[in-house]
Amino acid sequence: MDEKQALLLSQYDMDIYRAMRMKGAWLLETDKGLKLFGTCPFGESKLAFEQKIKQQAREQGFAAVDSYVKTKDGTYLVAGPYNEFFVMRDWFAGEECDVQCAEHVLETVKTLAKLHRCLTGLSLAPEEEAFSKQAKLPELLERRNRELRRVRSYIRSKKQKSAFEQKFLSRFSLQYEQAEEAVGWLEGAEYEEDYQTALSRGTVAHGNFTHHSVILSESGIAVTGFHKAVVGLQIQDFYLLFRKMMEKRDWDADFGNAMLTAYESIKPLTDRERKWMKVMLFYPEKFWKVANQYYNNRKSWIPEKNMQKLIQTMEQAEKKEECIRSLFT
């Protein structure tokens, strides 16, 4: 560790025994346990809001979260010499969820359900409301549909089209039809009622819960990465984890049912939550992501990875639809 990092760390009240370089951060062995120290793109108020959520989880019995550590001056952020800011978090010894291990995945699902049970009743200060509310699903999906149409119009206008662009157009009608069908299921007052109820009850969603968000250790499973946490519908967390795991298993309905059973063994889903889950799963998010990455990057050179993702959406489309309709009737 160089002099700059040592100076920054001297602002914390702890002894550091060992520092190990990681991607974008330092893993520290200290007299106060394992810590992670790295750059932070957020301000003090956003960190305080995130810490408030973690405090709520701890008070409700979910202690294994990556809480921020305050400096000797009582702040979360440490200013570096080049307009950078750094933050320290409590960390955990262990391994990430192995997506190929069914036991790991199902334990991760149960952990999410346990976390959700603990994250309710959060009260918001007026200054927190600007960054604390979840985006509404109908507005989000309608915006994505507009973006899909924009990409289609752009590709259609090109005289010479790459293999990726030709394949995208050949697949567009079916994918967009599913996108519109999913948005149609959100019509009516039910979604708005559930959304407003979540706000009034102070129900918190992690915001980015994937297999990267958990650390499996001998003492249990810890949850990290709360930087996108918001007040809103928690079912969006389960949707994200569920979709990613199902993509890796080629939409195996039996495993999907096992994930649903694991979650509901801790926190049963309401009929409406199942409906919103179906909407989000049915919406062709991966197709939209590929289109968005294509449109917002250099179009003269299309990464092979984008083509692979597009092909995967095509190969899995029929099985995905069958799986969703079987699990969410």
N, C-alpha and C positions, 0 to 999 in steps of 0.2 A: 504494500500500500504506500502510495507516495505522500508527500508532505501536504498536498491539498486535501486529500481525503482524511488524513489524520487530523488536520485542523478542523474540518467540518465535524468529525466525530467527537472531538474534544468538547463540543457543546452539549453532549449528553452525559448524564450522571451515571456512568457505568464503566467497568473495566473490560477491555476487549482483549481476549486471549489469542484469537486467531481470526484472520480475514481471508475469505476465499472468493476469487473473482467469478462472477456468473454473468450471463448475458444481460447487460444493462444494469447490473446491480452488484452489491457485495453481500455475501452471506457471512454473518459475524457470530462467533462464539463468544459470549460475554458472561459476566457474573450474574446477569439477570436473564439468562436463557438465550436461545437462538433468535437472531434478528436478521432482517433484510433491509438493506440501505440502498436507495437508488434515487434517480431523478423523478420529479413529479410535475405534471403539466397543469395541476389544479391549484386554485387559491385556497387560502386558509378557511374561508367560509364553506367551500365545498367539502373540504376534509373534515371540518367540524360536523357537518351534516352526516357524512358517511360514518364518522365515529359515533354519532348519536344512534344510528341504526344498529351498529355493532353492540353498543351498550344495551340497547333494547333486547337484542338477542341473548346477551349474557344474563341479563336480569330474568329472562324467561327460561333459563336453563341451558342455552346453547353457548357454551363458553369458548369453543374452539374456532375463533375467528381471528383474522390477522389485524388486530387493533394497532392503531398508530401510537408511537411513543413520543412523548413531549420532551422538548429540550430543557435545559436548566432554567431557561427563561419562560417556560410554560407555553411555547408555541410548537406547532407541528412541523413547520417548514424551516429549513436551513438554507440560507442564500449562499450560492457558490460565487466564484470570482468572475464568471462569464455569463451573467444574467440567467443562470440555472438555479433551480430550487430542488432541494433534496428532502426526502422524508424517510423515516425509519418505521418498520412494522415488526410486531411480534411474528415469529415464524415457527415452522414445525419440521421436524425431521421425519422423512417418510418418502413415499413415492406417489406419483400421479395415478389416477384411475387408468388401468389397462383396458382399453376399449374392446380388446379381444377376449377379455375374461368376463364371462356372464356374471359371476359372483361380484366382481368389482363394480360392474355397471349397476346391478340391482341394489347394492349397498349405497351407491352414490345417489340413486333415485330415492331411497328411503331417507338419506341424509337431507336431500332437498325438501322432502315433505316435513321432516322434523324442523328444519329451519323455517319453513313457511308457517308452521304452527306458532313459532316464537315471534314472528315479525308481524304483529298486529297491534293496534292501539298507539301508533306513533303520532304525536301531535306536532304540527308544523308551525314554526314561527313565520311571520309575514315575509321576512327577507329570504326564507328558504323556498317559497313557493315557485319562484322563477325557474329553478333547476330541479325541482323535486317531483314533478308530476309526470307520469307515464304518457307518451304520445297515444292518442286515441287510435284504435285499430282501423276503423273505417277510413279516417283521414290518411293514415299511413298507407293503406293498400290502394286507395284511390290515387295517391301521389305516385306510387310505383306503377300503376297502370298507365298513367300519363307518360311516365318515363319509358315504359315499354313501347308505347305508340311512337314516341319521339325517335327511339332507336330504329324502329321499323321504317319510319319515314326516311331517316338518314340513309339507311342501307339501300332502300328502294331507289333513292335518287342517284346512287352511284352507277356509272356506266359499266365499270369492271368490278366484279365482286370476288372476294377471296373465297376459299373453301369454307371457312368459318362463317362468313356472311351468307353464303348460299344455304348452308345447313341451318343457320338461325332462321332465315325466312321460311324454309320448308317446315320448320317446327312451330313457327309463331302462332298460327291460327289455333291449333289445339291447346297450346299453353295459355294463350290469352283468353280463350273460351273458359278454361278452368279458373283463371284469375277473376273474370267477371262473375262467374258462378259463386265463387267464394265471397266476393264483396256483396253479392245479392243476399246471402244468408245473414248479413249484418243489418239488413233493413228492419225498421221497426224500433221500438223503444227499449227492447230488452238489454242490448249492449250498453246503452247510455245509463240505464238504471244500475246495472252491475258496476259500471265504471264509477259513477257517483257514490255508490255504496262503499266501494273500495277506498275512495278518497275520504269519506266521512268516518270510516272505521280506522283509518291510518294503516291500511294494509300495505306492506312493503314487498316489492319484487327485487330480487338480486340484480336483475338486469342483463346479466351475461353469464348465466350458469351453464358451464360445459364440463367435460371431463378434466379440463385444465384448471378448474376452480376448486378442486379438492386435493387434499394430501392425505393419503392413507398411512397412518402411523400405528405403532403398537398400542397407543392409548386411545385410538379411535380415528374418526375422520374429521379433518379440519376444513373449513371453507375460507377461501381467499377471493380477492378481486372484486370488491364491492363498489368500484368506482363508477359503475353505471346504475347503481341502485336507485329506485324511484318508488313513489307511492302509486299503487295501481293494482292491476289484476295479476295475481301470482301465477295464474295458469300459463302466462307467457314464458315464464322460466321453464316450466315442465315441457312446454312445446319445443323450446330450443334444444334442450337436452335430448328429448325423445326423437326429434327429427335427425339430429346428428348421429345418434346411435343406430337408428333405423336405416339411414343411408349406408352406414358401414356394414349392415347385415342384409342388404338387398331387400329391405322391407319384408322381413320375416314376421308374419302376423303372430305366430306363436310367441316370439320374443317380445313383440309389441304388447301382447296381452300380459306377459310376465312383468313388464315395466309398469303397466297400469295397475296390476295387482299389488306390486311392491309399493307404489305411491299410496294407493288407497288403503293399504294396511296401516298406514300412519295418519293419512288425511284424506278421507273420502271426497270424491269429486261430486259436485252438483250436476244436474242435467245441463244447466247452462254452461258450466265450465267445460263439459264434454263437447258442447256445441262450439264454443270458441276454439277449443283444441282442434276440432275437425276443420273449422274455417282456416286456421293458420296452417295446418298440415296440407290441406287441399290446395291452398294458394301456392303457385309454382315459384317459391322464393329463390331456389337455386338458379332457375332460368333467369329470373330478374337480376340476380347478383352477377351472373355471367354477362348479361346485357349491359349492366351498369359499369362493370369493370372495362368492358370493351369501349363503351362510349366515352368514358372519362380518362382513357389512356391513349397513348400513341397508336393510331389505327393503321399506320403503315407497317407495323410489325405486331402481330397478334401472338402472344405467348402460347406455346403448345399446351400449357396447363389449362387455358381457357377452352381450347378445343376438347380436351379430355373431359372437362366438367360438363360441357354441352352434350357430348356423346353419352356421358353417364346419365344425365337427366332424361335423355331419349330412351336409353336402355331400361331404366327403372320405372318409367312413367306408368306403364300398364299395371305392373305389380304394386306400385305405390298406391294407385287409385283403388285397386281391389282390396289392399290392406286397410286403407282408411275407411272404406265403406263397410268392411266387415267388423272393424273395431268400434266405429262410431256411427251406429245406425240411427 
